[in-house]
Amino acid sequence: MSRMLLSVAVLLLAAVPAVRADPQLAARLYDKVSPSLVVAQYTYDSEGGRRDIMGLGVVIDPKGIVLTSLGLFPIQIPDAQMRNFRILIPGDEQKELDAVFLGRDERTYLAFLRTKEPPNWPAIKFEDVGVKVGQTVASVGLLPKDAGYKAYYNEATVSAILRGPIPHVLVSPSGLGNVGAPVFDADGKAIGLVAFQQGQSALLGSEARSTAQAVSIPSRFFVPSRDFLMSLSDMPVEGKPLAIPWLGAPLSGLKKELAEHFKLKGQASVMVGDIVENSPAARGGLKPGDIIVKLNGQPLERGDEPDEASEILQRQLRRLKAGTKIVLTVVRQGEAATVDVPVALDAKPREMNLARRFHAEDLGFAVRELVFSDTYARKLPADTKGVVVAFIKQGGSAATGRLANGDLITKLNNTDVKDLDQFQQLYVQTRRQSPREAIVMEVLRERNTEVIRIEPPQ
């Protein structure tokens, strides 16, 4: 969704009159939904310290399965640094239940937890029910920690139904509950969720907005249930991250001039960028510069802006299963007719959040395993060796020695670094045998090789 479109939509909100629901229905909905809203909480135990993170959770199964926004579990937080998962039941006598993290779902931007003991809570059942402009919708959310996580009720009117990578529904004028709050129609059916959006936070703890801000700056968009129902029937399994399909080629929307040149004006189309070596795109025969116009024989979906076609296509591919065979119809330079390219999608390469880490606490830095995105971003061979700097302690020896986040360490004291285990073993051995001597590392920073000398505290 473009910023310009968002700005225009917000300016029009005041012009849309509110349609109030029956107060008795509102009260019944509030009483029915409130027991199904909980606080999902965990401890982020990083090299820089510990802090508790909490946000709104929705009970979707009486056995204790809770849905929450991916904004509470950003992909930048390593899985190994998330600990002590709990489910907090709001109320005068707040209770905490131990829980396990089932995982993230990047397909729908949700995450899931489960209590260790089944609590037999009332669950919310989401349904694929369409909405129309002018229809009244309601939501029940949770206020931040400073208000005791009190449930609160909001009503709004559907103002616009937007197309794009995520099919947002715009409401006015009073807005909805906080990020992750369920949305209901006038019949009390759960028809969507308040999505993560600009100006809103998924957090409810001390770092969250105040109660006054949460009420005075409400959410303006929600995502209809049909967009995330697939996650409820195919949710992550504890200890087994979802395998997200991967094409192996960056995609971008087709610029107006190119669209006119290829006689594709007004047609949703996507340009293929560099092809990753040995990726599904490479094996299938996709080429840089190809223009995708169809997926499995069907024209590409378009958004409210032409550039959104690439994001929509990528999201469609993410929602398939790894190993799925697809056919991309492309317009290719020098070819008179379109070309069908068969591609078998692979599982996406492992990401940073799953990489193992080593904390060199005595010198104030941490490193992690090298992953695909590290070598791809630097245009390095896939078999490049080394470890990546993932944390620098402010004021520590590593910071003084000018080591930086993102540095790729390739040598330690003139010894080639092969992987994380070898680096850890070599580092520990060096520090034990020569605790007062500096360590010297050769690092790749962007495209330049630098020598870093770190003096230990004396």
C-alpha positions as a Python dict, from the first residue, in 0.01 Angstrom:
ca = {
    (1, 'M'): (0, 0, 0),
    (2, 'S'): (153, 334, -106),
    (3, 'R'): (214, 616, 141),
    (4, 'M'): (29, 856, -88),
    (5, 'L'): (-278, 632, -95),
    (6, 'L'): (-261, 593, 282),
    (7, 'S'): (-242, 970, 330),
    (8, 'V'): (-539, 1035, 102),
    (9, 'A'): (-741, 761, 274),
    (10, 'V'): (-673, 905, 619),
    (11, 'L'): (-775, 1254, 502),
    (12, 'L'): (-1108, 1115, 385),
    (13, 'L'): (-1186, 937, 711),
    (14, 'A'): (-1367, 1231, 868),
    (15, 'A'): (-1609, 1246, 576),
    (16, 'V'): (-1746, 895, 640),
    (17, 'P'): (-2027, 887, 899),
    (18, 'A'): (-2021, 621, 1169),
    (19, 'V'): (-2296, 357, 1178),
    (20, 'R'): (-2352, 242, 1532),
    (21, 'A'): (-2428, -121, 1613),
    (22, 'D'): (-2690, -233, 1861),
    (23, 'P'): (-2549, -153, 2211),
    (24, 'Q'): (-2679, -482, 2346),
    (25, 'L'): (-2503, -675, 2069),
    (26, 'A'): (-2186, -479, 2141),
    (27, 'A'): (-2200, -566, 2510),
    (28, 'R'): (-2257, -935, 2434),
    (29, 'L'): (-1968, -938, 2187),
    (30, 'Y'): (-1737, -775, 2441),
    (31, 'D'): (-1830, -1027, 2711),
    (32, 'K'): (-1793, -1319, 2472),
    (33, 'V'): (-1458, -1217, 2319),
    (34, 'S'): (-1270, -1079, 2622),
    (35, 'P'): (-1197, -1424, 2779),
    (36, 'S'): (-1030, -1530, 2451),
    (37, 'L'): (-777, -1245, 2459),
    (38, 'V'): (-448, -1308, 2642),
    (39, 'V'): (-98, -1166, 2662),
    (40, 'A'): (176, -1358, 2479),
    (41, 'Q'): (506, -1301, 2658),
    (42, 'Y'): (869, -1414, 2632),
    (43, 'T'): (1218, -1308, 2739),
    (44, 'Y'): (1457, -1176, 2476),
    (45, 'D'): (1790, -1294, 2617),
    (46, 'S'): (2049, -1127, 2395),
    (47, 'E'): (2419, -1054, 2438),
    (48, 'G'): (2320, -697, 2528),
    (49, 'G'): (2090, -798, 2814),
    (50, 'R'): (1747, -936, 2889),
    (51, 'R'): (1402, -785, 2849),
    (52, 'D'): (1049, -915, 2849),
    (53, 'I'): (843, -869, 2533),
    (54, 'M'): (466, -898, 2536),
    (55, 'G'): (175, -846, 2300),
    (56, 'L'): (-184, -938, 2229),
    (57, 'G'): (-265, -1305, 2173),
    (58, 'V'): (-591, -1460, 2050),
    (59, 'V'): (-697, -1806, 2167),
    (60, 'I'): (-788, -2012, 1859),
    (61, 'D'): (-806, -2358, 2018),
    (62, 'P'): (-936, -2466, 2363),
    (63, 'K'): (-618, -2673, 2402),
    (64, 'G'): (-426, -2349, 2450),
    (65, 'I'): (-309, -2252, 2101),
    (66, 'V'): (-262, -1877, 2075),
    (67, 'L'): (-223, -1666, 1761),
    (68, 'T'): (-31, -1340, 1766),
    (69, 'S'): (126, -1087, 1529),
    (70, 'L'): (468, -1156, 1378),
    (71, 'G'): (553, -804, 1495),
    (72, 'L'): (594, -958, 1841),
    (73, 'F'): (851, -1207, 1706),
    (74, 'P'): (1048, -1015, 1440),
    (75, 'I'): (1269, -1229, 1220),
    (76, 'Q'): (1572, -1028, 1338),
    (77, 'I'): (1551, -1192, 1682),
    (78, 'P'): (1740, -1526, 1681),
    (79, 'D'): (1525, -1821, 1783),
    (80, 'A'): (1789, -1931, 2036),
    (81, 'Q'): (1757, -1597, 2221),
    (82, 'M'): (1382, -1628, 2281),
    (83, 'R'): (1319, -1795, 2619),
    (84, 'N'): (1062, -1838, 2896),
    (85, 'F'): (747, -1829, 2687),
    (86, 'R'): (436, -1754, 2891),
    (87, 'I'): (71, -1681, 2842),
    (88, 'L'): (-67, -1417, 3079),
    (89, 'I'): (-439, -1419, 3154),
    (90, 'P'): (-554, -1059, 3217),
    (91, 'G'): (-776, -981, 3514),
    (92, 'D'): (-770, -876, 3877),
    (93, 'E'): (-581, -1195, 3960),
    (94, 'Q'): (-344, -1221, 3667),
    (95, 'K'): (-219, -1572, 3602),
    (96, 'E'): (78, -1692, 3399),
    (97, 'L'): (94, -2025, 3220),
    (98, 'D'): (413, -2177, 3079),
    (99, 'A'): (404, -2205, 2702),
    (100, 'V'): (607, -2327, 2405),
    (101, 'F'): (679, -2136, 2086),
    (102, 'L'): (537, -2319, 1784),
    (103, 'G'): (695, -2083, 1533),
    (104, 'R'): (660, -1796, 1290),
    (105, 'D'): (456, -1803, 972),
    (106, 'E'): (604, -1559, 720),
    (107, 'R'): (327, -1644, 473),
    (108, 'T'): (69, -1455, 679),
    (109, 'Y'): (286, -1255, 923),
    (110, 'L'): (160, -1447, 1226),
    (111, 'A'): (320, -1646, 1509),
    (112, 'F'): (184, -1922, 1732),
    (113, 'L'): (230, -2044, 2089),
    (114, 'R'): (75, -2324, 2294),
    (115, 'T'): (35, -2355, 2669),
    (116, 'K'): (204, -2660, 2819),
    (117, 'E'): (-113, -2753, 3006),
    (118, 'P'): (-447, -2738, 2815),
    (119, 'P'): (-650, -2461, 2986),
    (120, 'N'): (-979, -2530, 2803),
    (121, 'W'): (-1027, -2162, 2714),
    (122, 'P'): (-1306, -2033, 2489),
    (123, 'A'): (-1162, -2002, 2139),
    (124, 'I'): (-1234, -1763, 1854),
    (125, 'K'): (-1321, -1916, 1519),
    (126, 'F'): (-1226, -1703, 1220),
    (127, 'E'): (-1448, -1724, 911),
    (128, 'D'): (-1411, -1624, 549),
    (129, 'V'): (-1685, -1362, 534),
    (130, 'G'): (-1663, -1072, 291),
    (131, 'V'): (-1721, -708, 380),
    (132, 'K'): (-1864, -411, 192),
    (133, 'V'): (-1803, -39, 208),
    (134, 'G'): (-2041, 118, 461),
    (135, 'Q'): (-2062, -198, 674),
    (136, 'T'): (-2013, -170, 1050),
    (137, 'V'): (-1732, -376, 1199),
    (138, 'A'): (-1610, -406, 1558),
    (139, 'S'): (-1298, -522, 1736),
    (140, 'V'): (-1193, -607, 2090),
    (141, 'G'): (-833, -537, 2185),
    (142, 'L'): (-616, -512, 2496),
    (143, 'L'): (-487, -191, 2648),
    (144, 'P'): (-115, -173, 2739),
    (145, 'K'): (42, -291, 3062),
    (146, 'D'): (-11, 46, 3232),
    (147, 'A'): (-387, -16, 3208),
    (148, 'G'): (-370, -375, 3332),
    (149, 'Y'): (-425, -526, 2985),
    (150, 'K'): (-793, -431, 3009),
    (151, 'A'): (-1003, -539, 2712),
    (152, 'Y'): (-1163, -254, 2514),
    (153, 'Y'): (-1423, -234, 2239),
    (154, 'N'): (-1415, -28, 1917),
    (155, 'E'): (-1658, 16, 1628),
    (156, 'A'): (-1589, 152, 1282),
    (157, 'T'): (-1725, 167, 930),
    (158, 'V'): (-1561, 2, 629),
    (159, 'S'): (-1434, 288, 412),
    (160, 'A'): (-1240, 110, 137),
    (161, 'I'): (-1120, -235, 38),
    (162, 'L'): (-765, -209, -91),
    (163, 'R'): (-571, -436, -323),
    (164, 'G'): (-205, -509, -285),
    (165, 'P'): (42, -761, -139),
    (166, 'I'): (-177, -771, 173),
    (167, 'P'): (-550, -705, 114),
    (168, 'H'): (-610, -438, 377),
    (169, 'V'): (-955, -309, 466),
    (170, 'L'): (-963, 60, 560),
    (171, 'V'): (-1208, 171, 832),
    (172, 'S'): (-1325, 503, 975),
    (173, 'P'): (-1375, 714, 1173),
    (174, 'S'): (-1308, 571, 1519),
    (175, 'G'): (-1068, 293, 1417),
    (176, 'L'): (-1010, -51, 1563),
    (177, 'G'): (-825, -217, 1849),
    (178, 'N'): (-450, -271, 1876),
    (179, 'V'): (-234, -488, 1650),
    (180, 'G'): (-353, -849, 1664),
    (181, 'A'): (-708, -768, 1778),
    (182, 'P'): (-983, -980, 1618),
    (183, 'V'): (-1240, -801, 1400),
    (184, 'F'): (-1611, -894, 1387),
    (185, 'D'): (-1911, -816, 1170),
    (186, 'A'): (-2255, -717, 1298),
    (187, 'D'): (-2345, -1087, 1336),
    (188, 'G'): (-2053, -1144, 1572),
    (189, 'K'): (-1851, -1350, 1322),
    (190, 'A'): (-1471, -1317, 1342),
    (191, 'I'): (-1387, -1184, 995),
    (192, 'G'): (-1031, -1056, 1032),
    (193, 'L'): (-737, -935, 1238),
    (194, 'V'): (-591, -590, 1295),
    (195, 'A'): (-266, -604, 1098),
    (196, 'F'): (69, -450, 1181),
    (197, 'Q'): (62, -99, 1027),
    (198, 'Q'): (248, 229, 1021),
    (199, 'G'): (225, 415, 1351),
    (200, 'Q'): (111, 109, 1545),
    (201, 'S'): (305, -131, 1769),
    (202, 'A'): (251, -497, 1844),
    (203, 'L'): (395, -449, 2195),
    (204, 'L'): (200, -407, 2519),
    (205, 'G'): (484, -385, 2773),
    (206, 'S'): (662, -86, 2923),
    (207, 'E'): (808, 8, 2581),
    (208, 'A'): (460, 23, 2426),
    (209, 'R'): (259, 338, 2370),
    (210, 'S'): (69, 473, 2669),
    (211, 'T'): (-298, 396, 2718),
    (212, 'A'): (-390, 748, 2608),
    (213, 'Q'): (-196, 706, 2282),
    (214, 'A'): (-344, 362, 2216),
    (215, 'V'): (-696, 500, 2244),
    (216, 'S'): (-639, 833, 2068),
    (217, 'I'): (-443, 685, 1774),
    (218, 'P'): (-638, 370, 1684),
    (219, 'S'): (-557, 123, 1407),
    (220, 'R'): (-714, 199, 1071),
    (221, 'F'): (-671, -128, 882),
    (222, 'F'): (-750, -494, 923),
    (223, 'V'): (-676, -804, 717),
    (224, 'P'): (-973, -1027, 624),
    (225, 'S'): (-973, -1384, 754),
    (226, 'R'): (-938, -1537, 408),
    (227, 'D'): (-583, -1400, 394),
    (228, 'F'): (-459, -1600, 696),
    (229, 'L'): (-692, -1900, 732),
    (230, 'M'): (-426, -2116, 566),
    (231, 'S'): (-205, -2062, 872),
    (232, 'L'): (-474, -2193, 1106),
    (233, 'S'): (-499, -2520, 916),
    (234, 'D'): (-124, -2551, 851),
    (235, 'M'): (47, -2386, 1144),
    (236, 'P'): (413, -2426, 1246),
    (237, 'V'): (523, -2725, 1453),
    (238, 'E'): (744, -2679, 1760),
    (239, 'G'): (1112, -2712, 1670),
    (240, 'K'): (1040, -2743, 1298),
    (241, 'P'): (1032, -2407, 1113),
    (242, 'L'): (799, -2385, 816),
    (243, 'A'): (964, -2452, 480),
    (244, 'I'): (890, -2139, 278),
    (245, 'P'): (915, -2179, -103),
    (246, 'W'): (1191, -1991, -281),
    (247, 'L'): (1236, -1897, -647),
    (248, 'G'): (1594, -1772, -636),
    (249, 'A'): (1551, -1453, -837),
    (250, 'P'): (1468, -1098, -725),
    (251, 'L'): (1148, -960, -879),
    (252, 'S'): (1043, -601, -939),
    (253, 'G'): (745, -420, -1085),
    (254, 'L'): (771, -320, -1449),
    (255, 'K'): (830, 51, -1509),
    (256, 'K'): (584, 240, -1729),
    (257, 'E'): (832, 297, -2013),
    (258, 'L'): (929, -72, -2031),
    (259, 'A'): (567, -180, -2014),
    (260, 'E'): (487, 38, -2314),
    (261, 'H'): (796, -90, -2500),
    (262, 'F'): (686, -452, -2458),
    (263, 'K'): (321, -362, -2531),
    (264, 'L'): (219, -455, -2176),
    (265, 'K'): (60, -123, -2077),
    (266, 'G'): (-220, -184, -1829),
    (267, 'Q'): (-119, -549, -1777),
    (268, 'A'): (24, -671, -1447),
    (269, 'S'): (381, -783, -1518),
    (270, 'V'): (700, -846, -1322),
    (271, 'M'): (1067, -808, -1419),
    (272, 'V'): (1319, -1081, -1326),
    (273, 'G'): (1653, -962, -1185),
    (274, 'D'): (1979, -1156, -1134),
    (275, 'I'): (1939, -1532, -1113),
    (276, 'V'): (2095, -1703, -812),
    (277, 'E'): (2330, -1981, -920),
    (278, 'N'): (2183, -2334, -884),
    (279, 'S'): (1850, -2192, -766),
    (280, 'P'): (1507, -2313, -886),
    (281, 'A'): (1495, -2017, -1128),
    (282, 'A'): (1836, -2110, -1272),
    (283, 'R'): (1752, -2479, -1308),
    (284, 'G'): (1419, -2397, -1470),
    (285, 'G'): (1577, -2171, -1732),
    (286, 'L'): (1450, -1833, -1614),
    (287, 'K'): (1675, -1551, -1740),
    (288, 'P'): (1759, -1201, -1613),
    (289, 'G'): (1536, -951, -1789),
    (290, 'D'): (1250, -1195, -1843),
    (291, 'I'): (910, -1034, -1785),
    (292, 'I'): (660, -1260, -1608),
    (293, 'V'): (302, -1210, -1727),
    (294, 'K'): (132, -1530, -1608),
    (295, 'L'): (152, -1782, -1322),
    (296, 'N'): (26, -2130, -1408),
    (297, 'G'): (-157, -1992, -1710),
    (298, 'Q'): (-337, -1716, -1519),
    (299, 'P'): (-263, -1343, -1558),
    (300, 'L'): (-81, -1189, -1264),
    (301, 'E'): (-283, -1007, -1002),
    (302, 'R'): (-246, -633, -993),
    (303, 'G'): (-250, -404, -692),
    (304, 'D'): (-360, -44, -658),
    (305, 'E'): (-19, 51, -800),
    (306, 'P'): (171, -124, -1085),
    (307, 'D'): (483, -183, -872),
    (308, 'E'): (280, -397, -631),
    (309, 'A'): (247, -679, -887),
    (310, 'S'): (592, -815, -792),
    (311, 'E'): (509, -817, -419),
    (312, 'I'): (177, -990, -486),
    (313, 'L'): (348, -1258, -698),
    (314, 'Q'): (617, -1318, -436),
    (315, 'R'): (353, -1357, -165),
    (316, 'Q'): (160, -1603, -384),
    (317, 'L'): (476, -1811, -426),
    (318, 'R'): (547, -1805, -51),
    (319, 'R'): (206, -1956, 11),
    (320, 'L'): (281, -2265, -196),
    (321, 'K'): (459, -2575, -66),
    (322, 'A'): (832, -2624, -109),
    (323, 'G'): (874, -2863, -403),
    (324, 'T'): (567, -2731, -587),
    (325, 'K'): (607, -2719, -964),
    (326, 'I'): (486, -2399, -1131),
    (327, 'V'): (487, -2256, -1483),
    (328, 'L'): (585, -1894, -1540),
    (329, 'T'): (487, -1742, -1873),
    (330, 'V'): (742, -1477, -1972),
    (331, 'V'): (803, -1219, -2239),
    (332, 'R'): (1167, -1258, -2342),
    (333, 'Q'): (1384, -1018, -2538),
    (334, 'G'): (1432, -1152, -2892),
    (335, 'E'): (1139, -1395, -2873),
    (336, 'A'): (832, -1326, -3086),
    (337, 'A'): (598, -1527, -2864),
    (338, 'T'): (576, -1575, -2489),
    (339, 'V'): (779, -1857, -2334),
    (340, 'D'): (659, -2101, -2065),
    (341, 'V'): (926, -2168, -1800),
    (342, 'P'): (863, -2467, -1565),
    (343, 'V'): (1013, -2419, -1217),
    (344, 'A'): (1020, -2652, -914),
    (345, 'L'): (1037, -2435, -602),
    (346, 'D'): (1292, -2514, -331),
    (347, 'A'): (1268, -2439, 40),
    (348, 'K'): (1415, -2098, 118),
    (349, 'P'): (1777, -2113, 244),
    (350, 'R'): (1828, -2088, 618),
    (351, 'E'): (1799, -1735, 755),
    (352, 'M'): (1990, -1543, 1021),
    (353, 'N'): (1742, -1616, 1300),
    (354, 'L'): (1830, -1987, 1279),
    (355, 'A'): (2208, -1937, 1267),
    (356, 'R'): (2406, -2052, 1574),
    (357, 'R'): (2601, -1788, 1764),
    (358, 'F'): (2910, -1759, 1985),
    (359, 'H'): (2948, -1479, 2240),
    (360, 'A'): (3307, -1367, 2293),
    (361, 'E'): (3201, -1193, 2611),
    (362, 'D'): (3551, -1106, 2736),
    (363, 'L'): (3625, -886, 2434),
    (364, 'G'): (3269, -764, 2382),
    (365, 'F'): (3142, -914, 2057),
    (366, 'A'): (2942, -1205, 1919),
    (367, 'V'): (2955, -1390, 1588),
    (368, 'R'): (2716, -1619, 1406),
    (369, 'E'): (2719, -1873, 1127),
    (370, 'L'): (2736, -1756, 770),
    (371, 'V'): (2403, -1793, 583),
    (372, 'F'): (2297, -1757, 221),
    (373, 'S'): (2186, -1394, 250),
    (374, 'D'): (2536, -1298, 372),
    (375, 'T'): (2714, -1432, 65),
    (376, 'Y'): (2442, -1319, -176),
    (377, 'A'): (2444, -960, -49),
    (378, 'R'): (2823, -945, -87),
    (379, 'K'): (2817, -1125, -424),
    (380, 'L'): (3047, -1393, -283),
    (381, 'P'): (3065, -1761, -382),
    (382, 'A'): (2814, -1978, -199),
    (383, 'D'): (3098, -2185, -45),
    (384, 'T'): (3265, -1881, 119),
    (385, 'K'): (3402, -1959, 467),
    (386, 'G'): (3396, -1747, 781),
    (387, 'V'): (3169, -1609, 1054),
    (388, 'V'): (2969, -1286, 1070),
    (389, 'V'): (2987, -1031, 1352),
    (390, 'A'): (2637, -1010, 1503),
    (391, 'F'): (2688, -796, 1814),
    (392, 'I'): (2931, -532, 1940),
    (393, 'K'): (2929, -423, 2304),
    (394, 'Q'): (2935, -48, 2333),
    (395, 'G'): (3263, 65, 2488),
    (396, 'G'): (3410, -287, 2480),
    (397, 'S'): (3746, -396, 2343),
    (398, 'A'): (3600, -501, 2007),
    (399, 'A'): (3434, -161, 1962),
    (400, 'T'): (3762, 13, 2049),
    (401, 'G'): (3939, -203, 1791),
    (402, 'R'): (3687, -91, 1525),
    (403, 'L'): (3522, -429, 1473),
    (404, 'A'): (3175, -365, 1327),
    (405, 'N'): (2842, -541, 1299),
    (406, 'G'): (2820, -729, 971),
    (407, 'D'): (3195, -780, 934),
    (408, 'L'): (3278, -1116, 779),
    (409, 'I'): (3572, -1263, 973),
    (410, 'T'): (3786, -1476, 744),
    (411, 'K'): (4105, -1509, 953),
    (412, 'L'): (4190, -1518, 1323),
    (413, 'N'): (4560, -1477, 1410),
    (414, 'N'): (4661, -1578, 1055),
    (415, 'T'): (4446, -1893, 1064),
    (416, 'D'): (4167, -1927, 808),
    (417, 'V'): (3823, -1936, 969),
    (418, 'K'): (3617, -2228, 838),
    (419, 'D'): (3298, -2218, 1044),
    (420, 'L'): (3154, -2121, 1382),
    (421, 'D'): (3276, -2428, 1572),
    (422, 'Q'): (3634, -2388, 1450),
    (423, 'F'): (3629, -2014, 1526),
    (424, 'Q'): (3500, -2074, 1879),
    (425, 'Q'): (3759, -2343, 1945),
    (426, 'L'): (4044, -2130, 1810),
    (427, 'Y'): (3928, -1818, 1996),
    (428, 'V'): (3889, -1992, 2332),
    (429, 'Q'): (4229, -2160, 2294),
    (430, 'T'): (4399, -1831, 2202),
    (431, 'R'): (4247, -1636, 2488),
    (432, 'R'): (4332, -1909, 2738),
    (433, 'Q'): (4694, -1945, 2627),
    (434, 'S'): (4765, -1574, 2570),
    (435, 'P'): (4511, -1371, 2771),
    (436, 'R'): (4715, -1048, 2759),
    (437, 'E'): (4799, -1055, 2390),
    (438, 'A'): (4594, -886, 2118),
    (439, 'I'): (4401, -1091, 1869),
    (440, 'V'): (4424, -998, 1503),
    (441, 'M'): (4137, -1066, 1264),
    (442, 'E'): (4107, -1024, 891),
    (443, 'V'): (3756, -912, 797),
    (444, 'L'): (3563, -842, 480),
    (445, 'R'): (3370, -517, 522),
    (446, 'E'): (3146, -450, 225),
    (447, 'R'): (3398, -529, -51),
    (448, 'N'): (3715, -425, 129),
    (449, 'T'): (3946, -643, 337),
    (450, 'E'): (4060, -487, 664),
    (451, 'V'): (4284, -599, 949),
    (452, 'I'): (4136, -554, 1296),
    (453, 'R'): (4351, -563, 1610),
    (454, 'I'): (4170, -603, 1942),
    (455, 'E'): (4362, -537, 2261),
    (456, 'P'): (4224, -724, 2563),
    (457, 'P'): (4155, -528, 2884),
    (458, 'Q'): (4469, -536, 3102),
}
